[in-house]
Amino acid sequence: MLPSTRTTTVTALLGGVLVAALAACGSAADQARPSPTRTGSAVPAEQARAAAPSGLPGMPPVLDPRDVYAADHAGKLSPAVKDFPSRVYVPNTNSHTVSVIDPATYKVVETIPVGRQPQHVVPSWDLKTLWVNNDLGDSLTAIDPATGKTGRTVEVSDPYNLYFTPNGKYAVVMASMDRELAFRDPRTMDRVRTVPVDCAGVNHADFSADGRYFIVSCEFSGELLKVDTEKMKVVGQQKLPMQGAMPQDVKLSPDGSTFYIADMMAHGMWVLDGKAFTTPKLLPTGKGCHGLYVSRDSKEMYISNRNEGSVSVFDFAKNKLTKKWHLPDGGSPDMGGVSADGKVLWLSGRYDAEVYAIDTTDGKQLARIPVGSGPHGLAVYPQPGRYSLGHTGVFR
């Protein structure tokens, strides 16, 4: 990582964390940082409503209790986004820019200067804005997806990653170095409440089907948190059962019963019962397991294995891995998203200054596109869904 001017005390974390940071979610520039702590089928509507769990107050009702991603299927673009041009927005952490790719031509059509060390491009809850998380720049830069132009830049401390509560009431900043979850107004980004955490490296999350709690990964201390959404309070914390565990992306199963947590050092996914919050079990996928992306039909999940240049495919119904696709000439597939029609998986090549476009029918590499240095949490936009939960595009 690039040196930070922040005066956060990190002495207590230096002992066991520095080694883990070498393979961490951060880029090569991240590693130079003084401390790694910053860093199914549809059912009738009446039946679905009757069977759906009681959700977080203000949350849009669950469409299908058997598929939390029912609104994310191909062709279901919200009226709010249907006229947006299709683009792939790539934050380049070392170049302090966002590369904009036209997916029709696989070409970079614009390079946008933003703040220092942009980590993720995050769709807002109402789908109308893309927020660039300038981590070391302590700011969020707005991009208008209708025009591709930047808008205001808002001062926000340590915005490594950004999520939104399912009712749209709060933005939740994953402040890794600040060691806190910052609940903010989703429009002004003014701070509403700070939730301190005693784990190291809060970075990724996903919400339960009813939106009442969310699971957070703590990258550098190998821990998981369970957070009550409405109370804005940590209600559970556990250490993963492996020395040196390094949890990354978090994703809920379509039926809402299971959370999957990618782990770069365990080289697989932890399978967690979020409601019980008992000790999870490990499912090996590949070296450097990192990003998790659900297919448009909610049947499969694509898993990027950054340290071996591959993508594993998990079948939800079969509850097992069914395929593995290797990138030609290797690579470092990291974070990304699925195209609106579900035909292409887009992933950043974190250590290779490139982006990969992968055919989701057979795993064939469609394109390998040069971008800036340290590409990370790219956003494919627009995508189907009624609202955004954040990250690079988690929609419900």
Secondary structure as UniProt FT lines:
FT   HELIX           11..13
FT   HELIX           14..21
FT   TURN            22..23
FT   HELIX           28..31
FT   TURN            36..37
FT   HELIX           45..51
FT   TURN            57..58
FT   TURN            65..66
FT   TURN            68..69
FT   HELIX           70..72
FT   TURN            74..75
FT   TURN            79..83
FT   STRAND          87..92
FT   TURN            93..96
FT   STRAND          97..102
FT   TURN            103..106
FT   STRAND          107..113
FT   STRAND          118..123
FT   TURN            125..126
FT   STRAND          130..134
FT   TURN            135..138
FT   STRAND          139..144
FT   TURN            145..148
FT   STRAND          149..155
FT   STRAND          161..164
FT   TURN            166..167
FT   STRAND          171..175
FT   TURN            176..179
FT   STRAND          180..184
FT   TURN            186..188
FT   STRAND          191..196
FT   STRAND          202..207
FT   TURN            209..210
FT   STRAND          213..218
FT   TURN            219..222
FT   STRAND          223..228
FT   TURN            229..232
FT   STRAND          233..239
FT   TURN            243..244
FT   STRAND          247..252
FT   TURN            254..255
FT   STRAND          259..263
FT   TURN            264..267
FT   STRAND          268..272
FT   TURN            274..277
FT   STRAND          281..284
FT   TURN            287..288
FT   STRAND          289..294
FT   TURN            296..297
FT   STRAND          300..305
FT   TURN            306..309
FT   STRAND          310..315
FT   TURN            316..319
FT   STRAND          320..326
FT   TURN            328..329
FT   STRAND          333..338
FT   TURN            340..341
FT   STRAND          344..349
FT   TURN            350..353
FT   STRAND          354..359
FT   TURN            360..362
FT   STRAND          365..370
FT   STRAND          379..381
FT   TURN            391..393
//
